[in-house]
Amino acid sequence: MRVLIVEDERQLLDHLTSQLIDHGYAVEKASSTRGWSFTVYEEAWKYGFPQEYEHFVTCVLRDQQPA
């Protein structure tokens, strides 16, 4: 059994229509826009977002051009 908790009718309608309609492209890892899609373990780290932010802040603090 699955329980769906929604805040209002609009959220319920969005959920129900997303389950019925395949919207095409979601993200590169998802085979469909229907149902659940799962994140990759430490996805942000693997994409390099924290490293990019660290590099940016270091460049700003040291008044350097990004490499």
C-alpha positions in Angstrom: 0.0 0.0 0.0 1.2 3.5 -0.8 0.0 6.6 0.9 0.2 10.0 -0.8 0.2 13.1 1.3 -0.6 16.3 -0.6 -1.0 19.9 0.6 -3.7 20.9 -1.8 -5.8 19.8 -4.8 -3.3 21.3 -7.3 -0.5 19.1 -5.9 -2.8 16.0 -6.1 -3.7 16.8 -9.7 0.0 17.3 -10.6 0.8 14.0 -9.1 -2.0 12.1 -10.8 -1.4 13.5 -14.2 2.4 12.9 -14.0 1.6 9.3 -13.3 -0.6 9.0 -16.4 1.4 11.1 -18.9 4.9 10.4 -20.0 6.3 13.9 -20.6 9.3 12.7 -22.7 12.7 13.8 -21.3 13.3 14.0 -17.6 17.0 13.7 -17.0 19.8 11.6 -18.6 19.5 8.8 -16.0 15.7 8.4 -16.2 14.2 6.0 -18.7 10.7 7.6 -18.2 9.1 10.6 -16.6 6.5 8.3 -15.0 6.9 7.0 -11.5 10.0 7.4 -9.3 13.5 8.4 -10.4 16.4 7.8 -8.1 19.4 10.0 -7.5 23.0 8.7 -7.9 24.9 8.3 -4.7 26.7 11.5 -3.9 25.5 12.9 -7.2 26.5 16.5 -6.5 30.1 15.4 -5.5 30.4 13.3 -8.6 29.3 16.2 -10.9 31.9 18.3 -9.2 29.6 21.0 -7.8 31.4 21.4 -4.4 34.8 21.4 -6.1 33.6 24.1 -8.5 32.3 26.3 -5.7 35.5 25.8 -3.7 37.6 26.8 -6.8 35.4 29.9 -7.4 35.6 31.1 -3.8 39.4 30.5 -3.8 39.7 32.6 -6.9 37.6 35.4 -5.4 39.6 35.4 -2.2 43.0 35.4 -3.9 41.8 37.8 -6.7 42.8 35.3 -9.4 41.2 34.4 -12.7 39.6 31.0 -12.8 41.6 28.4 -14.6 
